[in-house]
Amino acid sequence: MAAKGDEVDLESEYQPTFINVEGPRWEKFGYALIGGSTCIMLFQAIGFGPSWVWKEADDISTVLFTFELFVRIFEKGYLFCTEQEKNWNFFDSLVVAISIFSMAISAKAAADAGAANGHGSTANNAAMNKMKALRTLRLLRLLRLFRIFRGIEKVQLTPP
C-alpha cells in the first residue's frame, strides 16, 4: 500500500499499488537525487577531492536513478508511456540509459587499463574519449530541474 501521508486522488487514472510515485515523498526523493547528482557532477568537474570518490558516488547515483525509474515503470504500467508526463518519462529513460552505458564503458576501460598493467594503449585512450562524451551527455540530468521549476509555478498559481 502507499504511505499514509500521501493522498490519493480516486478520480485519477493512476492508483498506487505499493509506492505513490506521484506523492510528495517520492517527489522529494527525486529532487534529492537530482540535487545530489548535480553536486557530484560539479565536484567532479572542479576536481574537488580524490576523483575515485566522485566516480563511485556517480555510479551510486546512477543505480539510484535506475531504481527510481524502474519503480515508476512498475507502479504506473502502461500509463508511464501514455500519461501527460510521458515526454519527461522518455527523457528520464534516455538519461538513465546513457548513464548505465557510460558506467559500463568506464568499467570496461578500467578493466582494460588493469590488463595492460599501466601501459597506455591507443584503444584505451579512444575508450576514455568516448567516456568523456558520454559523461557530457549525462549533464542532461540537470534538465530534470525544470520539473522543480514547474512545481514552483504550481505553488505560485495556487490561491491562498
C-alpha positions as CSV (number, residue, x, y, z in Angstrom):
1,M,0.0,0.0,0.0
2,A,1.0,3.6,-0.5
3,A,2.4,5.6,2.5
4,K,-0.2,7.1,4.8
5,G,1.0,10.7,4.3
6,D,0.5,10.5,0.5
7,E,-3.0,11.5,-0.6
8,V,-4.5,9.5,-3.4
9,D,-6.9,11.1,-6.0
10,L,-9.6,8.4,-6.5
11,E,-10.6,10.0,-9.9
12,S,-7.0,9.7,-11.2
13,E,-6.1,7.0,-13.8
14,Y,-3.0,6.2,-11.6
15,Q,-3.8,4.3,-8.4
16,P,-0.7,3.4,-6.3
17,T,-0.1,-0.2,-5.5
18,F,2.9,-0.1,-3.2
19,I,4.5,3.3,-3.5
20,N,2.7,6.5,-4.6
21,V,5.1,7.8,-7.2
22,E,3.0,10.9,-7.6
23,G,3.1,11.7,-3.9
24,P,5.1,14.4,-2.1
25,R,7.5,11.9,-0.5
26,W,8.5,10.3,-3.9
27,E,8.8,13.8,-5.4
28,K,11.2,14.9,-2.7
29,F,13.2,11.7,-3.2
30,G,13.5,12.6,-6.9
31,Y,14.6,16.1,-6.1
32,A,17.2,14.9,-3.6
33,L,18.6,12.5,-6.3
34,I,18.8,15.4,-8.8
35,G,20.4,17.7,-6.3
36,G,22.9,15.1,-5.1
37,S,23.8,14.2,-8.7
38,T,24.3,17.8,-9.6
39,C,26.7,18.3,-6.6
40,I,28.6,15.1,-7.6
41,M,29.0,16.3,-11.2
42,L,30.0,19.8,-10.0
43,F,32.7,18.4,-7.7
44,Q,33.9,16.1,-10.4
45,A,34.2,19.0,-12.9
46,I,36.2,21.2,-10.5
47,G,38.4,18.4,-9.3
48,F,37.5,18.7,-5.7
49,G,39.0,15.8,-3.7
50,P,40.0,12.4,-5.0
51,S,38.4,11.6,-8.3
52,W,37.6,8.0,-7.4
53,V,35.3,9.2,-4.6
54,W,33.2,11.2,-7.1
55,K,33.3,8.3,-9.6
56,E,31.9,5.9,-7.0
57,A,29.3,8.5,-5.9
58,D,28.3,9.0,-9.5
59,D,27.9,5.2,-10.0
60,I,25.7,5.1,-6.9
61,S,23.6,7.9,-8.1
62,T,23.2,6.1,-11.4
63,V,22.0,3.0,-9.6
64,L,19.5,5.1,-7.5
65,F,18.2,6.8,-10.7
66,T,17.7,3.4,-12.2
67,F,15.9,2.2,-9.2
68,E,13.7,5.3,-9.2
69,L,12.9,4.8,-12.9
70,F,12.0,1.1,-12.5
71,V,9.8,1.8,-9.6
72,R,7.9,4.4,-11.6
73,I,7.6,2.0,-14.6
74,F,6.4,-0.8,-12.3
75,E,3.9,1.4,-10.5
76,K,2.4,3.2,-13.5
77,G,2.5,0.4,-16.0
78,Y,1.2,1.5,-19.4
79,L,0.4,5.0,-18.0
80,F,4.2,5.5,-18.0
81,C,4.0,5.8,-21.8
82,T,0.6,7.5,-22.2
83,E,0.2,10.0,-19.4
84,Q,0.7,13.7,-19.6
85,E,4.3,13.3,-18.2
86,K,5.2,10.8,-21.0
87,N,7.8,13.1,-22.5
88,W,9.6,13.6,-19.2
89,N,9.4,9.8,-18.7
90,F,11.0,9.2,-22.0
91,F,13.7,11.8,-21.2
92,D,14.4,10.2,-17.8
93,S,14.6,6.8,-19.5
94,L,17.1,8.2,-22.1
95,V,19.3,9.8,-19.4
96,V,19.3,6.6,-17.3
97,A,20.2,4.5,-20.3
98,I,23.1,6.9,-21.2
99,S,24.3,6.8,-17.5
100,I,24.2,3.0,-17.4
101,F,26.0,2.8,-20.8
102,S,28.6,5.3,-19.6
103,M,29.1,3.3,-16.3
104,A,29.6,0.1,-18.3
105,I,32.2,1.7,-20.7
106,S,34.0,3.1,-17.7
107,A,34.2,-0.3,-16.0
108,K,35.4,-1.9,-19.3
109,A,38.1,0.9,-19.7
110,A,39.2,0.3,-16.2
111,A,39.5,-3.4,-16.7
112,D,41.4,-2.9,-20.0
113,A,43.8,-0.5,-18.2
114,G,44.3,-3.0,-15.5
115,A,45.0,-5.8,-18.0
116,A,47.5,-3.5,-19.8
117,N,49.4,-3.1,-16.4
118,G,49.7,0.6,-16.8
119,H,51.0,0.6,-20.4
120,G,48.7,3.1,-22.1
121,S,47.1,1.8,-25.2
122,T,45.5,3.6,-28.1
123,A,42.3,1.6,-27.7
124,N,42.1,2.6,-24.0
125,N,42.6,6.3,-24.9
126,A,39.8,6.1,-27.5
127,A,37.5,4.5,-24.9
128,M,38.3,7.3,-22.5
129,N,37.5,9.9,-25.1
130,K,34.1,8.2,-25.7
131,M,33.6,8.1,-22.0
132,K,34.1,11.9,-21.7
133,A,31.5,12.4,-24.4
134,L,29.0,10.2,-22.6
135,R,29.7,12.0,-19.3
136,T,28.9,15.3,-21.0
137,L,25.6,13.8,-22.2
138,R,24.8,12.9,-18.6
139,L,24.6,16.6,-17.9
140,L,21.1,16.2,-19.3
141,R,20.1,15.1,-15.8
142,L,20.3,18.8,-14.9
143,L,17.4,19.4,-17.3
144,R,15.2,17.4,-14.8
145,L,15.5,20.5,-12.6
146,F,12.8,22.1,-14.9
147,R,10.4,19.8,-13.1
148,I,11.2,21.6,-9.9
149,F,10.6,24.9,-11.6
150,R,7.3,23.6,-12.9
151,G,6.3,22.6,-9.4
152,I,7.2,26.1,-8.0
153,E,5.0,27.6,-10.7
154,K,2.1,25.4,-9.5
155,V,2.6,26.6,-5.9
156,Q,2.7,30.3,-7.0
157,L,-0.5,29.9,-9.0
158,T,-2.4,28.3,-6.2
159,P,-4.7,30.8,-4.5
160,P,-4.1,31.3,-0.7
